Amino acid sequence: MALNFYETPFHAFETPKEASKSVLKTEMTIMIRDIIESSGWTQLEASKVLGVDQPRVSDLMRGKIDKFTIDALISILDDLGFKSSFVSKNNNEAEIKIERVATSV
């Protein structure tokens, strides 16, 4: 039996379209979790900053990406002082850029 190699673990079980979204949601969730941890916030403190309830923060911290849409994660990043943009370089290449624009958080 031959070994199969996949781009990510998501690609082993999901369609390429769904796997791509799962990878993006995972990366965004990790970024948010790292910001919460580096800020030293409790989940309750983070929930107040993010405008969500504490169980939602718990879901973020546990990496439960299936409970979040990409739109919801972008909104959370906005609450943390980030701006998201989509940059189309040409018909074959684009990137999603997320950068901090406010330092109030």
Steps between C-alpha positions, in 0.01 A plus 500: 500500500640840399524788743296809425642840584279804541567872509337520845309255719179670388569397142487133603135517605346810339450622148777736382258794531403417860859414593617840379242673722593282797867589464420872490268473802765306692768760430271785602392319817863438598576870446207604721591245769861620502387863540273407792777299668769764446267766640461294817122520484272255669225363278255735670723802434546393138125458459446862603764627257364288216132558570422129521406280791759298694398163349582642153846596626537149638415363154770723350759395755423132439529540121140407427511651152176332394314740731624811314458643154781687331284811528467457879876458538564815295256688725691380806827615345336838428413523872868435576603798285578324173393582146453224245533554128507290187776590255471368146841507336386354169260236369713223651605637836340676794549527874302577809681761705428548870684780675466686826377855448400588856698453818218567746461130585 
